[in-house]
């Protein structure tokens, strides 16, 4: 199992989705929330906060942890890999983000609109585990 964090960031009732660049290792061109590998020795919440800072430019002062969801385990046929996703919901005091090289664009959407996007596997389930759609 490969452990990853997925951070859903909400602002004024909308959530942030980001389109993965061609420079990332997996799921190129798919829409995702902030995510990253949990490395050996990482504390999972700390890894989540670091990923938010790196991928959005939001500081810890801009975000507040609202909820930690139950881990989601699944086998990804496309990648031939088993994943454990650790979901987190943060609220942000701003909708101004500065994406890094991992993404090409971002959007703030209504959570129920997640089904309209070509997303990384299980993103809809992760969002639903944190927010009522």
Long-range contacts (C-beta under 8 A, 24 or more apart in sequence): 1-73, 1-82, 1-83, 1-84, 2-37, 2-81, 2-82, 2-83, 2-84, 3-37, 3-38, 3-44, 3-83, 3-84, 3-86, 4-35, 4-36, 4-37, 4-38, 4-83, 4-84, 4-85, 4-86, 5-35, 5-36, 5-38, 5-44, 5-47, 5-48, 5-51, 5-85, 5-86, 5-87, 5-88, 6-32, 6-33, 6-34, 6-35, 6-85, 6-86, 6-87, 6-88, 6-123, 6-126, 7-33, 7-34, 7-35, 7-48, 7-51, 7-52, 7-87, 7-88, 7-89, 7-90, 8-33, 8-87, 8-88, 8-89, 8-90, 8-126, 8-127, 8-130, 8-131, 9-33, 9-34, 9-52, 9-56, 9-58, 9-63, 9-90, 9-91, 9-92, 10-66, 10-89, 10-90, 10-91, 10-92, 10-111, 10-131, 11-91, 11-92, 11-93, 11-94, 11-95, 11-108, 12-95, 13-110, 14-95, 14-108, 14-109, 14-110, 14-111, 15-108, 15-109, 15-110, 15-111, 15-114, 15-127, 15-131, 16-56, 16-92, 16-97, 16-106, 16-107, 16-108, 17-106, 17-107, 17-109, 17-114, 17-117, 17-119, 18-55, 18-99, 18-102, 18-103, 18-105, 18-106, 19-103, 19-104, 19-105, 19-106, 20-102, 20-103, 20-104, 20-120, 21-101, 21-102, 21-103, 21-104, 23-101, 23-102, 24-102, 26-79, 26-120, 27-78, 27-79, 27-120, 27-121, 29-118, 30-118, 30-119, 30-120, 31-117, 31-118, 31-119, 31-120, 31-123, 32-119, 32-120, 32-123, 33-123, 33-126, 33-127, 35-85, 35-120, 38-86, 44-86, 45-88, 48-86, 48-88, 52-90, 54-100, 55-99, 55-100, 55-102, 55-103, 56-97, 56-98, 56-99, 57-97, 57-98, 57-99, 57-100, 58-92, 58-94, 58-97, 62-92, 62-93, 62-94, 63-90, 63-91, 63-92, 63-93, 64-90, 64-91, 64-93, 65-89, 65-90, 66-90, 66-91, 66-130, 67-130, 69-126, 69-129, 69-130, 70-129, 72-122, 72-125, 72-126, 72-129, 74-121, 74-122, 76-121, 78-121, 83-121, 83-122, 85-122, 85-126, 87-126, 87-129, 87-130, 88-130, 89-130, 89-131
